[in-house]
Amino acid sequence: MYFNNITTLEEAKDLFKSLCKELHPDTSGYDSQADFVAMHSEFKTITNELKFKTNFEADKDFDADKFYNALKQFDVLRDIQISFVGCFIWLEDLKAGAMYQQKELIKAIKVEGYNTARWANKKKMWYFSSEGYSQKFKSNKTLDQIKQTYGSNEFKTKQTYSIA
């Protein structure tokens, strides 16, 4: 139903990220619990099939529940855009000062397979890098340039609204 035309594990993960935001009961705008559960179940089934069809040894260890739990870690944040860029996760303000106000929450996020959050001073953003990643040199690329190089998926956390 949701993953009919998916042929790779990466496509499944990308679609899952999008569908989580679309179907999650907190963000969908309707009673989407049954749709979300059905989508999650289908995701687990398709990824179990696909992970053995790739030639990548790391894919064989893919666990849909762990992947979902990693995404859930960011549910505590508000007014922040989350960008999955290559093997990095970047956070940026949707509302000025949102990351600063939530820096303790950001620092407390633990994503399996990733280092703890680090601050990129030049970009003025938080990021999570793959476990074991060590920076070899400093890049002067903007986040947009990095996104163009590695591809990205963006997701917005819940937003707070003020009545003026």
N, C-alpha and C positions, 0 to 999 in steps of 0.2 A: 504494500500500500504506500509506504513512505519511501522505501529504499529499492523500488523495482528496477530502476535503470542504473544502479550502482555497480561498478565493476572492480573498484580498488578499495583498499582499506582507508587510504587518504580521503577519497571521495566520501566514504561513509562517515568518517570523523567530521569532515567539513559540513556535511548536511546535518549531522547530529547536532553540532554546535548551533546551527541556524534554527533547527526545529526546537531545540531547548528553549530558546528565547521566544519563539512563536507560540509554542504549546504549553509552556510552564504555567500552571494555574495562577501564579502571582503576576504574570505579565501578559497573559493572553487576552484578557478583557471578557472572558466568558468561562463557564464551568468546564474546563478542559482536562480535568484530572484523568478521565477515561482515555482520552486521546493521547495524553502524555504517557500514560502507562503502556498503551498499545505501541506507541512509537519507540519507547525505551526497550520493550520486549523484542520488537522487530530489529532494533539496532544490535542487541546482544546476539540474536540469531545470525544476522548477516555478517557481523564481524567475526563470529566463530567460524563461519564458512570461508570468508575471505582471507583470514590470517594464515591459512595453510596453503593458499594459492599463490602467495607472493614468494619471491626468492630471497627475501630479507629475513635473516635469522631473528632479528629483533621483533618482527611482526608476530612471530609465533608465541611471544609472551604477552601479546596485547590482551587486556582484560577490560571489557566494556564497563563494568561496575567501577573499576579504579579510575577509568577515564571520566566517567560521570562524576565521581566523587571529587576529582581534581577540579572540574568546572564548578561544582557546588561551593568550593572554597571562596569564590568571589561573590557569592550571594549576599554577603554581609556589607558589601560596599555600595555606596550611593553616589550618583553624579560623576561616575568615572567610566571612560571607555576602555575596554579590554581589547587588545589587539594580539592575535596569535600570529606571529611573524617568524616563519621558519620554525626553529626549535626554541624561540624566545616568546615570552609573554610580556607585553608592554602595557603599562597603565598610564592614562593621561586624563586630565581634568575635562569634564564636560561643563562643569560650573567652576569658576575661578576659586581656587583654594580648597577644593574637595579633597585632593590627595593629602594636603597638609593637615586638614582637620581629621583625616582618617589614617594618619601615618602609623599609629600603633596597631590598628587593625590590619593594615597592609603588612607590617613587619611580622605579625602573628600568623599570617597565612602560610601553611605548609602544604606544598604540592609534591606528591610522591614523584621522585625522579628529577626534581628541580632543586637548585640552590634556593636559599631564602632570598627574599626581596633585596634588591640593591638599588641605590639611587644613582642615576646617570646625571651628573651635575650639569653638563653642557646641554643636554636635551630637556632637563628639568622634568624627568619622568622616572617612575619606578619600573624595574624589569626583573623577571625571573629567567635565569638561564639554566640549561640542562645541567644536571649534576655532573661534576667533574670538569665542567667548562672552565677554562682559565683564559683570560684575555691576553692575547699575544701582542696586540698593538692597538692604539687608540684610533678609532675611525672618526673622520670629520663628516661622515654622511648624516643627513637628516633622517628622521624616522621614515618620512615619505620615500626617500631614496632606498632605504633598507627594505621597505615594503615592496617597492618595484622589483628589487633584486630577488627576494625570497618568497614573495606572495604573502597575503595576509587575509585574515578574517577578523572583522571588528564586531564587538558586541557592547551595547550600552547597559550599564547597571540601571537599577531603578533610579528614577529621578525624583527630586523633591521640587515642588512648585511653591512659589510664594505669591500671594495675592497682593498686588500693589495698590 
